[in-house]
Structure formats: C-alpha cells, structure tokens
C-alpha cells in the first residue's frame, strides 16, 4: 500500500461527516478530493498551496470529482493559514495533511522548506480538536527533504507528541509517513 493510501485510510478512521479539514499542500488535489468526500456536504475543506498550477489542478479535480462544493482553495504559504481560516475553527479542525517536497510534474526547485513546514505544523497542532490528526508524508529524496524529516522528528520527540511513523522502505531516502495525534 502506498503511503498516500495509508494517509487516506487513517483519515477515514478519524474524519467524520460535517468535520473541517485542511490540506496544507494541495499539489494535484487528490488529498483534497478524499477529504471532501469524507466531510460531506456540510463539512469544509480548506486547501493551501503557493503555486498557481497546484491551485488550478486541485480546483479542476474537485470540480469534477467531488459531489459537494465544500472546499475553499487559497494560494498562499501554509504558514499563513491562520490568516485565512475563521478564528472560531481554532480547536475544531479534525485533520491537517502535508505532502512535503515539490509539486509532481512541475519545477523541482519550488519545494517546501523545513522552517516554514515546521512552523505550519506546530500552529496546526494548536488548531486541532481533541483526537484530531496531522498526517505528513516526508519525501527525503529531494533537496531539503532530509532536513524536513529531521525537523519533524525533533519536534515530535521534544514536545512528546503522540505519533506513528511508517517508512516506505528501508532505503535511506524513501518517503516516510507520520501520523500525529492530538491527545
């Protein structure tokens, strides 16, 4: 099973109808689409990306693949999500998801950055509801990927955060899936 499928499986065990979720790196939109299906008509999915292509790709996929108009896409850095979400949602978000690295099929020089990703994750944690989750797929093989991986490991261990970690393979540069839970 691919790590993205493991993430989707984890969401399906936590996310309920009418929940609010946030895709912090929309990419091509597959995670946003899955979340849209899980939260249903009355739920809400917010999606963030800094690249216009990612927002456009996600908009197209959601417009065709989702039964609901339950999403809002925002072209901005994921560190700025608190500016865009209603303050009343703080402590109410069921799930955040991050796919770190670069937009598949695009310019590989435009990547997520360790400090910004960690800042966004730490803030996202404060917006979770009890038993809410943050799923992160960390791609160690791209430039900066190992630093992001190390930064995530440091944060969750220093702050004694509950998490599970699954590696795609034993290879040093293989992707890693983190499932972080707020208790």
FENQUI-V31419 format. One record per backbone hydrogen bond with DSSP energy under -0.5 kcal/mol. NH is the residue of the N-H (numbers start at 1). CO is the residue of the C=O. Records with the same first field share a line. If there is no record, write none. Layout:
NH->CO + CO
This chain:
6->2
7->3
8->4
9->5
10->6
11->7
12->8
13->9 + 10
14->10 + 11
15->11
18->39
19->16
21->44
22->95
23->46
24->22 + 97
26->48
29->26
33->29
34->30
35->31
36->32
37->33
38->34
39->35
40->36
43->40
44->19
45->70
46->21
47->72
48->23
49->74
55->51
56->52
57->53
58->54
59->55
60->56
61->57
62->58
63->59
64->60
65->61
66->62
72->45
74->47
76->49 + 74
80->77
81->78
83->80
84->80 + 81
85->81
89->86
90->87
91->127
92->89
93->89 + 127
94->20
95->20
96->133
97->22
98->135
100->98 + 137
103->110
106->103
110->107
111->109
112->101
117->113
118->114
119->115
120->116
121->117
122->118
123->119
124->120
125->121
126->122 + 123
127->123 + 124
128->124 + 125
129->93
131->182
132->129
133->94
134->180
135->96
136->178
137->98
138->136 + 176
139->137
140->138
141->173
142->139
145->142
146->140 + 142
148->144
149->145
150->146
151->147
152->148
153->149
154->150
155->151
156->152
157->153
158->154
159->155
160->157
161->156
162->181
164->179
166->177
168->175
174->171
176->138
177->166
178->136 + 176
179->164
180->134 + 178
181->162
182->132
183->181
